[in-house]
Amino acid sequence: MCGIVGYIGKRDVAPLLLEGLQRLEYRGYDSAGIVITSPKAAGLKMVKAKGRVRDLEARVPKRFTGTTGIAHTRWATHGAPSDINSHPHLDPENKVAVVHNGIVDNAQELRAKLEADGVVFASETDTEVITHLIARSQATSLEEKVREALKVIEGTYGIAVMHADFNDRIVVARNGSPVVLGIGEKEMFVASDVAALIAHTRQVVTLDDGEMATLKADDFRTYTTSGASTTATPETVEWEAASYDMGGHDTYMHKEISEQPDAVDRVLRGRIDDRFSTVHLGGLNLDAREARTIRRIKILGCGTSYHAGLIGAGLIESMARIPADAEPASEFRYRNPVVDPDTLYIAVSQSGETYDVLAAVQELKRKGARVLGVVNVVGSAIAREADGGVYVHAGPEVCVVSTKCFTNTVVAFALLALHLGRIRDLSVTDGKRIIEGLRKLPAQISEILETEEEIKKIAEAYAGAQSMMFIGRVRGYPVALEASLKLKEISYIHAEAYPASELKHGPLALIEPALPTVAIVPNDDLLEKNRAALEEIKARSGRILAVAHQPQEKADHTIVVPKNEDELDPILMGIPLQLLAYHTALAMGRDIDKPRNLAKSVTVE
C-alpha cells in the first residue's frame, strides 16, 4: 500500500516521478503528490491532488522543472483522502519535504507536544509529525536531523526526505516498510517497489529495517539509524520492464490469469529429480536429518497466502505425514503462541513484505524458531529474515488481487510436500505419480483457460446475485475460501465459504433461489458426499454452479476441469473460479485491477 518514488541526477525529474507513480498504481491509493528542486533552485516546489495519478499530472504546471524530487501515492490511514492530507508534507517554511509509508503509532502524543510548542499542523496525517520534527532539529546535517526525528518515532516507516538547504541529496530510511535504491549512471533512484525503478535500472539495493541511506547524483551510502556504516552491494533484478506491461490484455488480472501455464512451468523448472522421484529445493537450508526431526508444521499467511497455506498444510500432511495447519499471521502473533522447537514455521507472502507476516516471523525468530519463507520477490524482507525457503517464481503480479502467485504458491507447497515426503515415508511409486501430475499442470491449466468464453457466459448469469455461497470438502474447502475471496475483492458481491459438511449445521437456512452456491466437486473418495450436499441444496430450490471433473446432474451449470492426481486437483479447480470472479466483475463494470479500499502489498497493520 502507498508508493514512494524519488530521483536525483541530471534529468528533468517530474516526468520520471510521474511515470514511477503510474507503475505503482496497482498498490492501491487515493491521492498523490510530488515535490521537486534542483541545485540552482531557491526552494521546493510541490503539487498534490486527491484522486489518481492522472489528476496529479493534470495539475503539474508546464514549467515545473528540477533535477531532484520525491513523489508519493497515499492510501488513507490518518485523515480522509484530500489534497491537504496527500503527501509530500512540507514544514511552514517550505524547507523540509517528507513522503512516508507506514504508521507512526505515537503520532497523537508527538502531535500534542509539538502543538504545545506552537506548531500549527496543516493536515490530519501522522506523517506531518515527522516533517515538523526534522524541521525543528538543530542538527547541522540532514542525515542527523532525520536520525534525531526517528529516535522519538514509534511504528513503521519507509521515508524519503528532501531539504532546501541540502538540495544535493535525498535521505531515506526504513523500518517495516520497503525502501529500494536504484543505482544508475550518475543518477540515483529510490522507491518502495522495484516496479518503479525497472524501466531505468536493474541494479538495486534493498534497505534492511533500521537502515538509512543518503542518495546523491553520483553516489550513495548506507548506514544504521545509530550512524554506523553498512555495506550495500547492488543486486541485479531478474524481471524486465516489459513484465509490468499489459501485453495486449485489457487488465493486468486477465494477463496474469493467462500467464499461469508459463508461471507454473517456471516454479517447476530445474527442481524435479526423476532419478529419486523427488525434487531439489536448495534454498531450504534444511538437510534430511533435520527434516526427519520435524514434528509439526505451522504455516502463516494473510488473505490469499493464508488460503494457499491451507492447501499447503493438506499437501504436507498427505504426502509427508507431518501434522500441519495454517493460521492467519495477523492473529498468530497476538495470542502469545507456544513456540515449539520441533515445529517448523513457514511464512507465506507474495510480496515478501506483508507486515503482519513479517512481524510474526520476527517474533518467531526472537523465540528461537526455525522459519522458512515461501515468497515471490527475491531479496524481500521475509526472504532475508527467514532461515531458508522457496521462491515461487510467478513473475511480477500487478493486479491488486492475486491469481498466478496463488497458483504458484500452492505448486511450491506441493514441491515442498513431495520433498519432505520422500525424505520420510512417501514411496518411490507415489513420488513418481506426483511428479507426473506436476508435469501435467501447465497443459491442463491451458486447457481450462481455453474454456473462458463458456465461463464468461456463466459469470454473466450469476452477476446479478446479491450474495453467493461457496462450499467444498477437505481439499476443496480452501479452494472455496479463495474463490469466495476473489469474488468479494473485485465484484463486491457478498460471498461466504463453508465446508460442505457444515451445511446442516446452519448455512442451509440461507438457501433459496436468490442465493447461488458454487460447489467444488472433485472426483475423489468424497465424490458421493459432495453429491449429497448438492441434493440438499437442490431440494431447497437453490441454484448450483459446480466445478467438477464431470457434469453434475443436480447442478444448474458445471465447469468441467481436467483430472490430475487427487492431491493436485485443488490447483486446477481454482483456475476457473478466478475467471468466474473476473468476468462477474467485468459484467458489473468494476475497476478490476484496483478494487476499492484494497492495496496490493499491505505493509501496515
C-alpha positions, 0 to 999 in steps of 0.5 A: 500500500502507498508508493514512494518514488524519488530521483536525483541526477541530471534529468528533468525529474517530474516526468520520471516521478510521474511515470514511477507513480503510474507503475505503482498504481496497482498498490492501491491509493487515493491521492498523490503528490510530488515535490521537486528542486534542483541545485540552482533552485531557491526552494521546493516546489510541490503539487498534490491532488486527491484522486489518481495519478492522472489528476496529479499530472493534470495539475503539474504546471508546464514549467515545473522543472528540477533535477531532484524530487520525491513523489508519493501515492497515499492510501488513507490511514490518518485523515480522509483522502484530500489534497491537504492530507496527500503527501509530500508534507512540507514544514511552514517554511517550505524547507523540509519535504517528507513522503512516508509509508507506514504508521507512526503509532505515537503520532497523537502524543508527538502531535500534542507536544509539538502543538504545545510548542506552537506548531500549527499542523496543516493536515490530519496525517501522522506523517506531518509529525515527522516533517515538523520534527526534522524541521525543528532539529538543530542538527547541522546535517540532514542525515542527523536531523532525520536520525534525531526525528526517528529516535522519538518515532514509534511504528513503521516507516519507509521515508524519503526526505528532501531539504532546501538547504541540502538540495544535493541529496535525498535521505531515506530510511526504513523500518517495516516498510520497503525502501529500494535504491536504484543505482544508475549512471550518475543518477540515483533512484529510490522507491518502495517497489522495484516496479518503479525503478525497472524501466531505468535500472536493474541494479538495486539495493534493498534497505534492511529495517533500521537502515538509512541511506543518503542518495546523491547524483553520483553516489550513495551510502548506507548506514544504521539509524545509530550512524554506523556504516553498512555495506550495500552491494547492488543486486541485479533484478531478474524481471524486465520492464516489459513484465509490468506491461499489459501485453495486449490484455485489457487488465493486468488480472486477465494477463496474469490469469493467462500467464499461469501455464508459463508461471507454473512451468517456471516454479517447476523448472530445474527442481524435479529429480526423476532419478529419486522421484523427488525434487531439489529445493536448495534454498531450504537450508534444511538437510534430511536429518533435520527434516526427519526431526520435524514434528509439526508444521505451522504455516502463516499467511494473510488473505490469499497466502493464508488460503494457499497455506491451507492447501499447503498444510493438506499437501504436507500432511498427505504426502509427508505425514507431518501434522500441519495447519495454517493460521492467519499471521495477523492473529498468530502473533497476538495470542502469545503462541507456544513456540515449539522447537520441533515445529517448523514455521513457514511464512507465506507472502507474495510480496515478501513484505506483508507486515503482519507476516513479517512481524510474526516471523520476527517474533518467531525468530526472537523465540528461537524458531526455525522459519522458512519463507515461501515468497515471490520477490527475491531479496524481500524482507521475509526472504532475508529474515527467514532461515531458508525457503522457496521462491515461487517464481510467478513473475511480477503480479500487478493486479491488486488481487492475486491469481498466478502467485496463488497458483504458484504458491500452492505448486511450491507447497506441493514441491515442498510436500513431495520433498519432505515426503520422500525424505520420510515415508512417501514411496518411490511409486507415489513420488513418481505419480506426483511428479507426473501430475506436476508435469501435467499442470501447465497443459491442463491449466491451458486447457481450462483457460481455453474454456473462458468464453463458456465461463464468461457466459456463466459469470454473466448469469450469476452477476446479478446475485446479491450474495453467493455461497461457496462450499467444498470438502477437505481439499476443496474447502480452501479452494472455496475460501479463495474463490469466495475471496476473489469474488468479494475483492473485485465484484463486491458481491457478498460471498461466504465459504463453508465446508460442505459438511457444515451445511446442516449445521446452519448455512442451509437456512440461507438457501433459496433461489436468490442465493447461488452456491458454487460447489467444488466437486472433485472426483475423489473418495468424497465424490458421493458426499459432495453429491449429497450436499448438492441434493440438499441444496437442490431440494431447497430450490437453490441454484448450483454452479459446480466445478467438477471433473464431470457434469453434475446432474443436480447442478444448474451449470458445471465447469468441467476441469481436467483430472490430475492426481487427487492431491493436485486437483485443488490447483486446477479447480481454482483456475476457473473460479478466478475467471468466474470472479473476473468476468462477474466483475467485468459484467458489473463494470468494476475497476478490476485491477484496483478494487476499492479500499484494497492495496496490493502489498499491505505493509501496515497493520 
